[in-house]
Amino acid sequence: MFKITRQCSICEKEIQPNEEIYVKMRYPEKKGMTEIKAFIQYQGKIICEECNNK
């Protein structure tokens, strides 16, 4: 239905499956998150390993 494209928030490189990433986000107030990928996409900043090491 809706395809979420995961990309680095700094260099905009597409994130590949099983690639190591870093996520900058606030600790969630609510418990019981089931759709972690969507939560990270909309509430966090995905950073690839190359950009994190700069």
Predicted model as a PDB file, atoms N, CA, C, CB and O in Angstrom, pLDDT in the B-factor column:
MODEL        1                                                                  
ATOM      1  N   MET A   1       0.833  -1.172   0.000  1.00 48.00           N  
ATOM      2  CA  MET A   1       0.000   0.000   0.000  1.00 48.00           C  
ATOM      3  C   MET A   1       0.883   1.242   0.000  1.00 48.00           C  
ATOM      4  CB  MET A   1      -0.950  -0.006   1.206  1.00 48.00           C  
ATOM      5  O   MET A   1       1.099   1.825  -1.062  1.00 48.00           O  
ATOM      6  N   PHE A   2       1.401   1.669   1.151  1.00 61.00           N  
ATOM      7  CA  PHE A   2       2.304   2.809   1.226  1.00 61.00           C  
ATOM      8  C   PHE A   2       3.701   2.285   1.478  1.00 61.00           C  
ATOM      9  CB  PHE A   2       1.871   3.812   2.336  1.00 61.00           C  
ATOM     10  O   PHE A   2       3.952   1.624   2.485  1.00 61.00           O  
ATOM     11  N   LYS A   3       4.601   2.577   0.573  1.00 69.00           N  
ATOM     12  CA  LYS A   3       5.981   2.118   0.743  1.00 69.00           C  
ATOM     13  C   LYS A   3       6.774   3.213   1.424  1.00 69.00           C  
ATOM     14  CB  LYS A   3       6.626   1.736  -0.621  1.00 69.00           C  
ATOM     15  O   LYS A   3       6.846   4.341   0.937  1.00 69.00           O  
ATOM     16  N   ILE A   4       7.367   2.873   2.550  1.00 69.00           N  
ATOM     17  CA  ILE A   4       8.206   3.813   3.277  1.00 69.00           C  
ATOM     18  C   ILE A   4       9.620   3.681   2.736  1.00 69.00           C  
ATOM     19  CB  ILE A   4       8.160   3.555   4.823  1.00 69.00           C  
ATOM     20  O   ILE A   4      10.220   2.609   2.809  1.00 69.00           O  
ATOM     21  N   THR A   5      10.153   4.768   2.193  1.00 76.00           N  
ATOM     22  CA  THR A   5      11.536   4.742   1.725  1.00 76.00           C  
ATOM     23  C   THR A   5      12.416   5.242   2.849  1.00 76.00           C  
ATOM     24  CB  THR A   5      11.725   5.602   0.436  1.00 76.00           C  
ATOM     25  O   THR A   5      12.265   6.371   3.314  1.00 76.00           O  
ATOM     26  N   ARG A   6      13.323   4.411   3.277  1.00 85.00           N  
ATOM     27  CA  ARG A   6      14.212   4.766   4.370  1.00 85.00           C  
ATOM     28  C   ARG A   6      15.467   5.364   3.785  1.00 85.00           C  
ATOM     29  CB  ARG A   6      14.541   3.542   5.258  1.00 85.00           C  
ATOM     30  O   ARG A   6      16.119   4.751   2.939  1.00 85.00           O  
ATOM     31  N   GLN A   7      15.816   6.577   4.237  1.00 91.00           N  
ATOM     32  CA  GLN A   7      17.036   7.198   3.772  1.00 91.00           C  
ATOM     33  C   GLN A   7      17.657   8.025   4.885  1.00 91.00           C  
ATOM     34  CB  GLN A   7      16.767   8.063   2.543  1.00 91.00           C  
ATOM     35  O   GLN A   7      16.978   8.474   5.808  1.00 91.00           O  
ATOM     36  N   CYS A   8      18.949   8.212   4.774  1.00 92.00           N  
ATOM     37  CA  CYS A   8      19.697   8.980   5.759  1.00 92.00           C  
ATOM     38  C   CYS A   8      19.187  10.415   5.756  1.00 92.00           C  
ATOM     39  CB  CYS A   8      21.223   8.932   5.468  1.00 92.00           C  
ATOM     40  O   CYS A   8      18.976  10.986   4.686  1.00 92.00           O  
ATOM     41  N   SER A   9      18.986  11.004   6.920  1.00 91.00           N  
ATOM     42  CA  SER A   9      18.483  12.366   7.005  1.00 91.00           C  
ATOM     43  C   SER A   9      19.567  13.394   6.683  1.00 91.00           C  
ATOM     44  CB  SER A   9      17.918  12.624   8.387  1.00 91.00           C  
ATOM     45  O   SER A   9      19.260  14.574   6.514  1.00 91.00           O  
ATOM     46  N   ILE A  10      20.820  12.969   6.597  1.00 93.00           N  
ATOM     47  CA  ILE A  10      21.915  13.898   6.293  1.00 93.00           C  
ATOM     48  C   ILE A  10      22.292  13.837   4.817  1.00 93.00           C  
ATOM     49  CB  ILE A  10      23.142  13.584   7.161  1.00 93.00           C  
ATOM     50  O   ILE A  10      22.244  14.857   4.128  1.00 93.00           O  
ATOM     51  N   CYS A  11      22.667  12.660   4.320  1.00 94.00           N  
ATOM     52  CA  CYS A  11      23.130  12.535   2.930  1.00 94.00           C  
ATOM     53  C   CYS A  11      22.047  12.029   1.982  1.00 94.00           C  
ATOM     54  CB  CYS A  11      24.319  11.603   2.868  1.00 94.00           C  
ATOM     55  O   CYS A  11      22.253  12.010   0.768  1.00 94.00           O  
ATOM     56  N   GLU A  12      20.907  11.625   2.510  1.00 92.00           N  
ATOM     57  CA  GLU A  12      19.760  11.127   1.748  1.00 92.00           C  
ATOM     58  C   GLU A  12      20.049   9.851   0.962  1.00 92.00           C  
ATOM     59  CB  GLU A  12      19.291  12.189   0.803  1.00 92.00           C  
ATOM     60  O   GLU A  12      19.383   9.561  -0.031  1.00 92.00           O  
ATOM     61  N   LYS A  13      21.058   9.083   1.419  1.00 93.00           N  
ATOM     62  CA  LYS A  13      21.341   7.779   0.813  1.00 93.00           C  
ATOM     63  C   LYS A  13      20.268   6.792   1.259  1.00 93.00           C  
ATOM     64  CB  LYS A  13      22.770   7.267   1.206  1.00 93.00           C  
ATOM     65  O   LYS A  13      19.852   6.812   2.418  1.00 93.00           O  
ATOM     66  N   GLU A  14      19.818   5.930   0.351  1.00 94.00           N  
ATOM     67  CA  GLU A  14      18.805   4.941   0.695  1.00 94.00           C  
ATOM     68  C   GLU A  14      19.413   3.888   1.617  1.00 94.00           C  
ATOM     69  CB  GLU A  14      18.219   4.283  -0.580  1.00 94.00           C  
ATOM     70  O   GLU A  14      20.510   3.391   1.361  1.00 94.00           O  
ATOM     71  N   ILE A  15      18.707   3.556   2.675  1.00 92.00           N  
ATOM     72  CA  ILE A  15      19.152   2.565   3.644  1.00 92.00           C  
ATOM     73  C   ILE A  15      18.776   1.177   3.140  1.00 92.00           C  
ATOM     74  CB  ILE A  15      18.535   2.834   5.044  1.00 92.00           C  
ATOM     75  O   ILE A  15      17.615   0.918   2.821  1.00 92.00           O  
ATOM     76  N   GLN A  16      19.751   0.297   3.071  1.00 92.00           N  
ATOM     77  CA  GLN A  16      19.550  -1.070   2.591  1.00 92.00           C  
ATOM     78  C   GLN A  16      19.182  -1.994   3.760  1.00 92.00           C  
ATOM     79  CB  GLN A  16      20.824  -1.585   1.873  1.00 92.00           C  
ATOM     80  O   GLN A  16      19.531  -1.702   4.904  1.00 92.00           O  
ATOM     81  N   PRO A  17      18.478  -3.109   3.487  1.00 90.00           N  
ATOM     82  CA  PRO A  17      18.159  -4.070   4.549  1.00 90.00           C  
ATOM     83  C   PRO A  17      19.431  -4.573   5.231  1.00 90.00           C  
ATOM     84  CB  PRO A  17      17.362  -5.258   3.977  1.00 90.00           C  
ATOM     85  O   PRO A  17      20.446  -4.793   4.571  1.00 90.00           O  
ATOM     86  N   ASN A  18      19.379  -4.750   6.523  1.00 92.00           N  
ATOM     87  CA  ASN A  18      20.474  -5.227   7.380  1.00 92.00           C  
ATOM     88  C   ASN A  18      21.658  -4.270   7.462  1.00 92.00           C  
ATOM     89  CB  ASN A  18      20.957  -6.556   6.883  1.00 92.00           C  
ATOM     90  O   ASN A  18      22.723  -4.655   7.945  1.00 92.00           O  
ATOM     91  N   GLU A  19      21.498  -3.039   7.005  1.00 92.00           N  
ATOM     92  CA  GLU A  19      22.552  -2.039   7.135  1.00 92.00           C  
ATOM     93  C   GLU A  19      22.477  -1.436   8.537  1.00 92.00           C  
ATOM     94  CB  GLU A  19      22.420  -0.930   6.038  1.00 92.00           C  
ATOM     95  O   GLU A  19      21.388  -1.216   9.068  1.00 92.00           O  
ATOM     96  N   GLU A  20      23.631  -1.175   9.127  1.00 93.00           N  
ATOM     97  CA  GLU A  20      23.659  -0.588  10.462  1.00 93.00           C  
ATOM     98  C   GLU A  20      23.323   0.895  10.360  1.00 93.00           C  
ATOM     99  CB  GLU A  20      25.045  -0.798  11.136  1.00 93.00           C  
ATOM    100  O   GLU A  20      23.901   1.619   9.549  1.00 93.00           O  
ATOM    101  N   ILE A  21      22.371   1.345  11.203  1.00 92.00           N  
ATOM    102  CA  ILE A  21      21.955   2.745  11.206  1.00 92.00           C  
ATOM    103  C   ILE A  21      21.955   3.273  12.628  1.00 92.00           C  
ATOM    104  CB  ILE A  21      20.559   2.910  10.566  1.00 92.00           C  
ATOM    105  O   ILE A  21      22.057   2.511  13.589  1.00 92.00           O  
ATOM    106  N   TYR A  22      21.841   4.567  12.745  1.00 93.00           N  
ATOM    107  CA  TYR A  22      21.710   5.232  14.030  1.00 93.00           C  
ATOM    108  C   TYR A  22      20.450   6.075  13.966  1.00 93.00           C  
ATOM    109  CB  TYR A  22      22.972   6.100  14.370  1.00 93.00           C  
ATOM    110  O   TYR A  22      20.145   6.665  12.929  1.00 93.00           O  
ATOM    111  N   VAL A  23      19.723   6.136  15.062  1.00 91.00           N  
ATOM    112  CA  VAL A  23      18.466   6.873  15.089  1.00 91.00           C  
ATOM    113  C   VAL A  23      18.516   7.875  16.230  1.00 91.00           C  
ATOM    114  CB  VAL A  23      17.251   5.914  15.243  1.00 91.00           C  
ATOM    115  O   VAL A  23      18.795   7.518  17.374  1.00 91.00           O  
ATOM    116  N   LYS A  24      18.245   9.127  15.906  1.00 91.00           N  
ATOM    117  CA  LYS A  24      18.162  10.167  16.924  1.00 91.00           C  
ATOM    118  C   LYS A  24      16.685  10.452  17.153  1.00 91.00           C  
ATOM    119  CB  LYS A  24      18.945  11.468  16.497  1.00 91.00           C  
ATOM    120  O   LYS A  24      15.982  10.888  16.241  1.00 91.00           O  
ATOM    121  N   MET A  25      16.220  10.207  18.366  1.00 87.00           N  
ATOM    122  CA  MET A  25      14.800  10.402  18.668  1.00 87.00           C  
ATOM    123  C   MET A  25      14.610  10.588  20.166  1.00 87.00           C  
ATOM    124  CB  MET A  25      13.959   9.206  18.162  1.00 87.00           C  
ATOM    125  O   MET A  25      15.501  10.290  20.960  1.00 87.00           O  
ATOM    126  N   ARG A  26      13.462  11.076  20.531  1.00 84.00           N  
ATOM    127  CA  ARG A  26      13.098  11.199  21.944  1.00 84.00           C  
ATOM    128  C   ARG A  26      12.547   9.864  22.429  1.00 84.00           C  
ATOM    129  CB  ARG A  26      12.054  12.342  22.161  1.00 84.00           C  
ATOM    130  O   ARG A  26      11.942   9.117  21.660  1.00 84.00           O  
ATOM    131  N   TYR A  27      12.757   9.573  23.695  1.00 81.00           N  
ATOM    132  CA  TYR A  27      12.207   8.356  24.275  1.00 81.00           C  
ATOM    133  C   TYR A  27      10.684   8.475  24.270  1.00 81.00           C  
ATOM    134  CB  TYR A  27      12.755   8.117  25.726  1.00 81.00           C  
ATOM    135  O   TYR A  27      10.154   9.480  24.744  1.00 81.00           O  
ATOM    136  N   PRO A  28       9.963   7.472  23.746  1.00 77.00           N  
ATOM    137  CA  PRO A  28       8.500   7.575  23.620  1.00 77.00           C  
ATOM    138  C   PRO A  28       7.793   7.589  24.968  1.00 77.00           C  
ATOM    139  CB  PRO A  28       7.969   6.424  22.788  1.00 77.00           C  
ATOM    140  O   PRO A  28       8.213   6.928  25.918  1.00 77.00           O  
ATOM    141  N   GLU A  29       6.703   8.363  25.030  1.00 78.00           N  
ATOM    142  CA  GLU A  29       5.907   8.449  26.257  1.00 78.00           C  
ATOM    143  C   GLU A  29       5.078   7.192  26.474  1.00 78.00           C  
ATOM    144  CB  GLU A  29       4.994   9.671  26.213  1.00 78.00           C  
ATOM    145  O   GLU A  29       4.901   6.745  27.608  1.00 78.00           O  
ATOM    146  N   LYS A  30       4.574   6.629  25.397  1.00 75.00           N  
ATOM    147  CA  LYS A  30       3.665   5.493  25.498  1.00 75.00           C  
ATOM    148  C   LYS A  30       4.420   4.191  25.369  1.00 75.00           C  
ATOM    149  CB  LYS A  30       2.579   5.576  24.437  1.00 75.00           C  
ATOM    150  O   LYS A  30       5.488   4.144  24.760  1.00 75.00           O  
ATOM    151  N   LYS A  31       3.870   3.132  25.940  1.00 75.00           N  
ATOM    152  CA  LYS A  31       4.465   1.815  25.790  1.00 75.00           C  
ATOM    153  C   LYS A  31       3.644   0.996  24.822  1.00 75.00           C  
ATOM    154  CB  LYS A  31       4.575   1.103  27.141  1.00 75.00           C  
ATOM    155  O   LYS A  31       2.516   1.355  24.485  1.00 75.00           O  
ATOM    156  N   GLY A  32       4.212  -0.095  24.383  1.00 71.00           N  
ATOM    157  CA  GLY A  32       3.489  -1.001  23.511  1.00 71.00           C  
ATOM    158  C   GLY A  32       3.564  -0.649  22.039  1.00 71.00           C  
ATOM    159  O   GLY A  32       2.600  -0.864  21.306  1.00 71.00           O  
ATOM    160  N   MET A  33       4.684  -0.116  21.594  1.00 60.00           N  
ATOM    161  CA  MET A  33       4.829   0.177  20.171  1.00 60.00           C  
ATOM    162  C   MET A  33       4.940  -1.142  19.398  1.00 60.00           C  
ATOM    163  CB  MET A  33       6.077   1.083  19.910  1.00 60.00           C  
ATOM    164  O   MET A  33       5.746  -2.003  19.749  1.00 60.00           O  
ATOM    165  N   THR A  34       4.149  -1.293  18.374  1.00 67.00           N  
ATOM    166  CA  THR A  34       4.224  -2.513  17.583  1.00 67.00           C  
ATOM    167  C   THR A  34       4.848  -2.265  16.213  1.00 67.00           C  
ATOM    168  CB  THR A  34       2.839  -3.112  17.419  1.00 67.00           C  
ATOM    169  O   THR A  34       5.520  -3.147  15.679  1.00 67.00           O  
ATOM    170  N   GLU A  35       4.645  -1.105  15.645  1.00 79.00           N  
ATOM    171  CA  GLU A  35       5.170  -0.798  14.312  1.00 79.00           C  
ATOM    172  C   GLU A  35       6.395   0.100  14.467  1.00 79.00           C  
ATOM    173  CB  GLU A  35       4.081  -0.112  13.415  1.00 79.00           C  
ATOM    174  O   GLU A  35       6.332   1.308  14.238  1.00 79.00           O  
ATOM    175  N   ILE A  36       7.514  -0.519  14.862  1.00 81.00           N  
ATOM    176  CA  ILE A  36       8.723   0.232  15.190  1.00 81.00           C  
ATOM    177  C   ILE A  36       9.320   0.915  13.969  1.00 81.00           C  
ATOM    178  CB  ILE A  36       9.751  -0.685  15.816  1.00 81.00           C  
ATOM    179  O   ILE A  36       9.850   2.019  14.092  1.00 81.00           O  
ATOM    180  N   LYS A  37       9.251   0.295  12.792  1.00 80.00           N  
ATOM    181  CA  LYS A  37       9.817   0.909  11.590  1.00 80.00           C  
ATOM    182  C   LYS A  37       9.111   2.215  11.249  1.00 80.00           C  
ATOM    183  CB  LYS A  37       9.727  -0.055  10.408  1.00 80.00           C  
ATOM    184  O   LYS A  37       9.765   3.210  10.937  1.00 80.00           O  
ATOM    185  N   ALA A  38       7.805   2.219  11.305  1.00 80.00           N  
ATOM    186  CA  ALA A  38       7.053   3.441  11.010  1.00 80.00           C  
ATOM    187  C   ALA A  38       7.311   4.499  12.080  1.00 80.00           C  
ATOM    188  CB  ALA A  38       5.542   3.139  10.912  1.00 80.00           C  
ATOM    189  O   ALA A  38       7.433   5.682  11.760  1.00 80.00           O  
ATOM    190  N   PHE A  39       7.395   4.088  13.343  1.00 81.00           N  
ATOM    191  CA  PHE A  39       7.659   5.036  14.419  1.00 81.00           C  
ATOM    192  C   PHE A  39       9.010   5.710  14.226  1.00 81.00           C  
ATOM    193  CB  PHE A  39       7.609   4.332  15.777  1.00 81.00           C  
ATOM    194  O   PHE A  39       9.125   6.926  14.379  1.00 81.00           O  
ATOM    195  N   ILE A  40      10.033   4.929  13.891  1.00 81.00           N  
ATOM    196  CA  ILE A  40      11.364   5.490  13.658  1.00 81.00           C  
ATOM    197  C   ILE A  40      11.339   6.428  12.458  1.00 81.00           C  
ATOM    198  CB  ILE A  40      12.397   4.367  13.439  1.00 81.00           C  
ATOM    199  O   ILE A  40      11.958   7.491  12.494  1.00 81.00           O  
ATOM    200  N   GLN A  41      10.638   6.053  11.405  1.00 80.00           N  
ATOM    201  CA  GLN A  41      10.588   6.870  10.194  1.00 80.00           C  
ATOM    202  C   GLN A  41       9.959   8.235  10.464  1.00 80.00           C  
ATOM    203  CB  GLN A  41       9.807   6.143   9.100  1.00 80.00           C  
ATOM    204  O   GLN A  41      10.450   9.251   9.974  1.00 80.00           O  
ATOM    205  N   TYR A  42       8.877   8.263  11.238  1.00 83.00           N  
ATOM    206  CA  TYR A  42       8.138   9.506  11.426  1.00 83.00           C  
ATOM    207  C   TYR A  42       8.542  10.285  12.671  1.00 83.00           C  
ATOM    208  CB  TYR A  42       6.683   9.210  11.489  1.00 83.00           C  
ATOM    209  O   TYR A  42       8.328  11.497  12.717  1.00 83.00           O  
ATOM    210  N   GLN A  43       9.113   9.646  13.674  1.00 85.00           N  
ATOM    211  CA  GLN A  43       9.454  10.335  14.912  1.00 85.00           C  
ATOM    212  C   GLN A  43      10.957  10.498  15.131  1.00 85.00           C  
ATOM    213  CB  GLN A  43       8.864   9.598  16.069  1.00 85.00           C  
ATOM    214  O   GLN A  43      11.370  11.205  16.050  1.00 85.00           O  
ATOM    215  N   GLY A  44      11.770   9.864  14.314  1.00 87.00           N  
ATOM    216  CA  GLY A  44      13.211   9.919  14.524  1.00 87.00           C  
ATOM    217  C   GLY A  44      13.944  10.402  13.290  1.00 87.00           C  
ATOM    218  O   GLY A  44      13.347  10.582  12.229  1.00 87.00           O  
ATOM    219  N   LYS A  45      15.242  10.609  13.437  1.00 91.00           N  
ATOM    220  CA  LYS A  45      16.108  10.956  12.322  1.00 91.00           C  
ATOM    221  C   LYS A  45      17.033   9.779  12.096  1.00 91.00           C  
ATOM    222  CB  LYS A  45      16.910  12.278  12.592  1.00 91.00           C  
ATOM    223  O   LYS A  45      17.820   9.430  12.976  1.00 91.00           O  
ATOM    224  N   ILE A  46      16.950   9.163  10.931  1.00 91.00           N  
ATOM    225  CA  ILE A  46      17.785   8.019  10.586  1.00 91.00           C  
ATOM    226  C   ILE A  46      19.109   8.553  10.051  1.00 91.00           C  
ATOM    227  CB  ILE A  46      17.080   7.087   9.537  1.00 91.00           C  
ATOM    228  O   ILE A  46      19.135   9.418   9.176  1.00 91.00           O  
ATOM    229  N   ILE A  47      20.208   8.024  10.591  1.00 93.00           N  
ATOM    230  CA  ILE A  47      21.542   8.449  10.183  1.00 93.00           C  
ATOM    231  C   ILE A  47      22.321   7.206   9.796  1.00 93.00           C  
ATOM    232  CB  ILE A  47      22.270   9.246  11.319  1.00 93.00           C  
ATOM    233  O   ILE A  47      22.391   6.248  10.566  1.00 93.00           O  
ATOM    234  N   CYS A  48      22.916   7.216   8.586  1.00 94.00           N  
ATOM    235  CA  CYS A  48      23.700   6.056   8.147  1.00 94.00           C  
ATOM    236  C   CYS A  48      25.022   6.028   8.915  1.00 94.00           C  
ATOM    237  CB  CYS A  48      23.956   6.101   6.602  1.00 94.00           C  
ATOM    238  O   CYS A  48      25.418   7.015   9.534  1.00 94.00           O  
ATOM    239  N   GLU A  49      25.686   4.891   8.862  1.00 93.00           N  
ATOM    240  CA  GLU A  49      26.930   4.704   9.616  1.00 93.00           C  
ATOM    241  C   GLU A  49      28.024   5.642   9.130  1.00 93.00           C  
ATOM    242  CB  GLU A  49      27.404   3.257   9.507  1.00 93.00           C  
ATOM    243  O   GLU A  49      28.816   6.131   9.936  1.00 93.00           O  
ATOM    244  N   GLU A  50      28.084   5.903   7.831  1.00 93.00           N  
ATOM    245  CA  GLU A  50      29.111   6.805   7.282  1.00 93.00           C  
ATOM    246  C   GLU A  50      28.945   8.224   7.818  1.00 93.00           C  
ATOM    247  CB  GLU A  50      29.048   6.817   5.743  1.00 93.00           C  
ATOM    248  O   GLU A  50      29.929   8.852   8.209  1.00 93.00           O  
ATOM    249  N   CYS A  51      27.731   8.732   7.841  1.00 93.00           N  
ATOM    250  CA  CYS A  51      27.482  10.095   8.329  1.00 93.00           C  
ATOM    251  C   CYS A  51      27.704  10.185   9.838  1.00 93.00           C  
ATOM    252  CB  CYS A  51      26.048  10.540   7.980  1.00 93.00           C  
ATOM    253  O   CYS A  51      28.153  11.218  10.333  1.00 93.00           O  
ATOM    254  N   ASN A  52      27.400   9.132  10.561  1.00 93.00           N  
ATOM    255  CA  ASN A  52      27.600   9.135  12.006  1.00 93.00           C  
ATOM    256  C   ASN A  52      29.081   9.169  12.365  1.00 93.00           C  
ATOM    257  CB  ASN A  52      26.940   7.912  12.632  1.00 93.00           C  
ATOM    258  O   ASN A  52      29.462   9.747  13.383  1.00 93.00           O  
ATOM    259  N   ASN A  53      29.923   8.548  11.526  1.00 92.00           N  
ATOM    260  CA  ASN A  53      31.351   8.500  11.803  1.00 92.00           C  
ATOM    261  C   ASN A  53      32.100   9.771  11.391  1.00 92.00           C  
ATOM    262  CB  ASN A  53      31.952   7.323  11.104  1.00 92.00           C  
ATOM    263  O   ASN A  53      33.279   9.923  11.709  1.00 92.00           O  
ATOM    264  N   LYS A  54      31.424  10.684  10.687  1.00 83.00           N  
ATOM    265  CA  LYS A  54      32.079  11.933  10.262  1.00 83.00           C  
ATOM    266  C   LYS A  54      32.290  12.865  11.422  1.00 83.00           C  
ATOM    267  CB  LYS A  54      31.261  12.635   9.192  1.00 83.00           C  
ATOM    268  O   LYS A  54      32.826  13.959  11.245  1.00 83.00           O  
TER     269      LYS A  54                                                      
ENDMDL                                                                          
END                                                                             
